[in-house]
Amino acid sequence: MRRPYFRAALADPERVQVTKPYLSINEAMPCVTLSVETRSGGKRVVLCGDIDWVPDAALD
């Protein structure tokens, strides 16, 4: 519950939340976190996942 992306998902069910890019502690590279609250088996669940963030300029 202390993570902002988790709280954002709970506050707006069924809508995917996307964080601003931030530096991942695990991989030391920029990433964004996607999160969504939904129901599974009648219970509220939050699914979260990190995606590496590659700015457009890095693709040129």
C-alpha atoms as an extended CHARMM CRD file, in Angstrom:
* protein
*
        60  EXT
         1         1  MET       CA              0.0000000000        0.0000000000        0.0000000000  PROA      1               0.0000000000
         2         2  ARG       CA              2.9250000000        2.3910000000        0.3060000000  PROA      2               0.0000000000
         3         3  ARG       CA              3.6740000000        2.4510000000       -3.4310000000  PROA      3               0.0000000000
         4         4  PRO       CA              1.9420000000        5.3080000000       -5.2940000000  PROA      4               0.0000000000
         5         5  TYR       CA              1.2400000000        3.1720000000       -8.3830000000  PROA      5               0.0000000000
         6         6  PHE       CA             -0.5230000000        0.5720000000       -6.1960000000  PROA      6               0.0000000000
         7         7  ARG       CA             -2.6970000000        3.2060000000       -4.5140000000  PROA      7               0.0000000000
         8         8  ALA       CA             -3.4750000000        4.8190000000       -7.8970000000  PROA      8               0.0000000000
         9         9  ALA       CA             -4.7030000000        1.4770000000       -9.2570000000  PROA      9               0.0000000000
        10        10  LEU       CA             -6.9900000000        0.9580000000       -6.2370000000  PROA      10              0.0000000000
        11        11  ALA       CA             -8.3850000000        4.4710000000       -6.5720000000  PROA      11              0.0000000000
        12        12  ASP       CA             -9.3490000000        4.0180000000      -10.2480000000  PROA      12              0.0000000000
        13        13  PRO       CA            -10.3940000000        0.3650000000      -10.8500000000  PROA      13              0.0000000000
        14        14  GLU       CA            -10.1970000000       -1.1940000000      -14.3060000000  PROA      14              0.0000000000
        15        15  ARG       CA             -8.0820000000        1.6680000000      -15.6680000000  PROA      15              0.0000000000
        16        16  VAL       CA             -4.3840000000        1.1100000000      -16.4050000000  PROA      16              0.0000000000
        17        17  GLN       CA             -2.1050000000        3.4730000000      -14.4810000000  PROA      17              0.0000000000
        18        18  VAL       CA              1.3110000000        4.4830000000      -15.8500000000  PROA      18              0.0000000000
        19        19  THR       CA              4.0380000000        6.0960000000      -13.7490000000  PROA      19              0.0000000000
        20        20  LYS       CA              6.4060000000        8.7380000000      -14.9970000000  PROA      20              0.0000000000
        21        21  PRO       CA              9.7790000000        7.2830000000      -16.0340000000  PROA      21              0.0000000000
        22        22  TYR       CA             12.0910000000        6.6930000000      -13.0720000000  PROA      22              0.0000000000
        23        23  LEU       CA             15.4300000000        5.0060000000      -12.4460000000  PROA      23              0.0000000000
        24        24  SER       CA             14.9370000000        1.3510000000      -11.5190000000  PROA      24              0.0000000000
        25        25  ILE       CA             16.8540000000        0.2700000000       -8.4370000000  PROA      25              0.0000000000
        26        26  ASN       CA             17.0710000000       -3.3180000000       -9.6850000000  PROA      26              0.0000000000
        27        27  GLU       CA             18.4990000000       -2.6600000000      -13.1370000000  PROA      27              0.0000000000
        28        28  ALA       CA             19.8560000000        0.8980000000      -12.8710000000  PROA      28              0.0000000000
        29        29  MET       CA             18.0080000000        1.9380000000      -16.0250000000  PROA      29              0.0000000000
        30        30  PRO       CA             14.8860000000        4.0330000000      -16.6580000000  PROA      30              0.0000000000
        31        31  CYS       CA             11.5400000000        2.2540000000      -16.4820000000  PROA      31              0.0000000000
        32        32  VAL       CA              7.8130000000        2.8950000000      -16.0500000000  PROA      32              0.0000000000
        33        33  THR       CA              5.4120000000        0.8450000000      -13.9540000000  PROA      33              0.0000000000
        34        34  LEU       CA              1.9800000000       -0.1530000000      -15.2360000000  PROA      34              0.0000000000
        35        35  SER       CA             -0.6760000000       -1.1260000000      -12.6960000000  PROA      35              0.0000000000
        36        36  VAL       CA             -4.3590000000       -2.0100000000      -12.8120000000  PROA      36              0.0000000000
        37        37  GLU       CA             -6.9190000000       -3.0620000000      -10.2070000000  PROA      37              0.0000000000
        38        38  THR       CA             -9.4210000000       -5.7110000000      -11.2240000000  PROA      38              0.0000000000
        39        39  ARG       CA            -11.3540000000       -8.5910000000       -9.6850000000  PROA      39              0.0000000000
        40        40  SER       CA            -10.3770000000      -12.2420000000       -9.6880000000  PROA      40              0.0000000000
        41        41  GLY       CA            -12.4940000000      -14.8530000000       -7.9500000000  PROA      41              0.0000000000
        42        42  GLY       CA            -14.5590000000      -12.0630000000       -6.4060000000  PROA      42              0.0000000000
        43        43  LYS       CA            -11.5090000000      -10.4410000000       -4.7900000000  PROA      43              0.0000000000
        44        44  ARG       CA             -9.7830000000       -7.1610000000       -5.6240000000  PROA      44              0.0000000000
        45        45  VAL       CA             -6.3170000000       -7.7060000000       -7.0820000000  PROA      45              0.0000000000
        46        46  VAL       CA             -3.6880000000       -5.3290000000       -8.4120000000  PROA      46              0.0000000000
        47        47  LEU       CA             -1.4390000000       -6.3810000000      -11.2770000000  PROA      47              0.0000000000
        48        48  CYS       CA              1.7980000000       -4.4050000000      -11.6710000000  PROA      48              0.0000000000
        49        49  GLY       CA              4.6450000000       -4.6500000000      -14.1520000000  PROA      49              0.0000000000
        50        50  ASP       CA              7.7740000000       -2.6980000000      -15.0240000000  PROA      50              0.0000000000
        51        51  ILE       CA              8.7420000000       -1.8380000000      -18.5930000000  PROA      51              0.0000000000
        52        52  ASP       CA             12.1510000000       -0.5140000000      -19.6130000000  PROA      52              0.0000000000
        53        53  TRP       CA             11.8410000000        3.0930000000      -20.7680000000  PROA      53              0.0000000000
        54        54  VAL       CA             13.7680000000        4.0410000000      -23.8960000000  PROA      54              0.0000000000
        55        55  PRO       CA             13.2860000000        7.7160000000      -24.8260000000  PROA      55              0.0000000000
        56        56  ASP       CA             12.5770000000        8.4240000000      -28.5180000000  PROA      56              0.0000000000
        57        57  ALA       CA             15.9220000000       10.2160000000      -28.9050000000  PROA      57              0.0000000000
        58        58  ALA       CA             17.7480000000        6.9930000000      -27.9970000000  PROA      58              0.0000000000
        59        59  LEU       CA             16.1380000000        5.2150000000      -30.9600000000  PROA      59              0.0000000000
        60        60  ASP       CA             17.6230000000        7.5650000000      -33.5580000000  PROA      60              0.0000000000
